[in-house]
Amino acid sequence: MAEKKQHDCGCEKENSTCLNKTAHYAEIGLPLNIIPYATVKKVSTQCCGEPIITPFSSQSPCGCDIFITQALCIRVEVEYGSTVNQGDATVNCKPNSTCADSYFG
């Protein structure tokens, strides 16, 4: 059994050690500035099928007027990302919180 000693303050302690648990509730904030970016890396184009030729009549007295359409498959490689700039953290201490009861059980 541990020997009890009397301290100058008048309390009894075993082996001159003391173990306490405490907690304090605080809200911590961290401002972040998020800057998004998107960069086109590679573009490739491929024809899909044959072109469609549609004649049309215009008021032009010379030549033949046609309208050409072509279906395309366009592949675009895009890199998406962001950079983050961090501000200074802030703390807002809260008085008389019950978080210690829930934290220590």
C-alpha positions as CSV (number, residue, x, y, z in Angstrom):
1,M,0.0,0.0,0.0
2,A,1.3,3.4,-0.9
3,E,2.4,5.7,1.8
4,K,0.4,8.9,2.3
5,K,2.2,12.2,2.8
6,Q,0.9,15.5,4.1
7,H,1.7,18.5,1.8
8,D,2.1,22.1,2.9
9,C,-1.2,22.9,1.4
10,G,-3.0,20.5,3.7
11,C,-4.1,17.8,1.2
12,E,-3.1,14.2,1.4
13,K,-1.4,12.7,-1.7
14,E,0.0,9.2,-2.4
15,N,3.7,9.2,-3.4
16,S,3.5,13.0,-4.1
17,T,1.9,12.5,-7.5
18,C,-1.3,13.9,-8.9
19,L,-3.3,13.0,-12.0
20,N,-6.1,15.2,-13.2
21,K,-8.1,15.3,-16.4
22,T,-9.5,18.5,-17.9
23,A,-10.8,19.7,-21.2
24,H,-11.8,23.0,-22.7
25,Y,-14.1,23.7,-25.6
26,A,-12.8,25.9,-28.3
27,E,-13.7,26.6,-31.9
28,I,-10.7,26.7,-34.2
29,G,-11.0,28.4,-37.6
30,L,-8.7,28.2,-40.6
31,P,-9.4,30.5,-43.6
32,L,-8.5,29.0,-46.9
33,N,-8.4,30.6,-50.3
34,I,-9.1,27.9,-53.0
35,I,-8.1,28.9,-56.5
36,P,-9.4,26.4,-59.1
37,Y,-7.8,25.9,-62.5
38,A,-8.4,23.9,-65.6
39,T,-5.9,23.4,-68.4
40,V,-6.5,21.9,-71.8
41,K,-3.8,19.3,-72.4
42,K,-4.6,17.6,-75.6
43,V,-7.3,17.9,-78.3
44,S,-7.9,15.3,-81.0
45,T,-10.6,15.4,-83.7
46,Q,-12.0,12.5,-85.8
47,C,-14.6,12.6,-88.5
48,C,-17.7,10.4,-87.9
49,G,-19.2,9.2,-91.1
50,E,-19.4,11.0,-94.4
51,P,-20.1,14.7,-94.8
52,I,-23.7,15.7,-95.7
53,I,-24.0,18.0,-98.7
54,T,-27.2,20.0,-99.0
55,P,-27.8,22.2,-102.0
56,F,-29.7,25.4,-101.5
57,S,-30.7,28.2,-103.7
58,S,-29.6,31.7,-103.0
59,Q,-30.1,34.9,-104.9
60,S,-26.6,34.7,-106.3
61,P,-26.7,34.7,-110.2
62,C,-23.5,32.6,-110.5
63,G,-22.4,29.3,-109.2
64,C,-24.0,26.5,-107.2
65,D,-24.6,27.0,-103.5
66,I,-24.2,24.0,-101.1
67,F,-24.1,23.6,-97.4
68,I,-21.7,20.9,-95.9
69,T,-22.1,19.4,-92.4
70,Q,-19.8,16.9,-90.8
71,A,-20.2,15.0,-87.5
72,L,-17.1,15.1,-85.5
73,C,-15.8,13.3,-82.4
74,I,-13.7,15.8,-80.5
75,R,-11.7,14.5,-77.5
76,V,-10.5,17.0,-75.1
77,E,-8.1,16.2,-72.3
78,V,-8.5,18.6,-69.4
79,E,-6.5,18.7,-66.2
80,Y,-8.5,20.1,-63.3
81,G,-7.1,21.1,-60.0
82,S,-6.7,23.8,-57.4
83,T,-4.2,25.6,-55.3
84,V,-4.8,26.5,-51.7
85,N,-3.5,29.5,-49.8
86,Q,-3.8,29.2,-46.0
87,G,-4.5,32.1,-43.7
88,D,-3.7,32.3,-40.0
89,A,-5.7,30.0,-37.7
90,T,-8.0,31.6,-35.1
91,V,-9.3,30.3,-31.8
92,N,-12.5,31.2,-30.0
93,C,-12.4,29.9,-26.4
94,K,-15.9,29.0,-25.1
95,P,-16.6,29.4,-21.4
96,N,-18.3,26.8,-19.2
97,S,-18.5,24.0,-21.7
98,T,-19.7,20.5,-20.9
99,C,-17.4,18.9,-23.5
100,A,-15.2,17.5,-20.7
101,D,-18.0,15.3,-19.5
102,S,-18.6,13.8,-22.9
103,Y,-14.9,13.6,-23.7
104,F,-13.8,11.8,-20.5
105,G,-17.1,9.9,-20.0
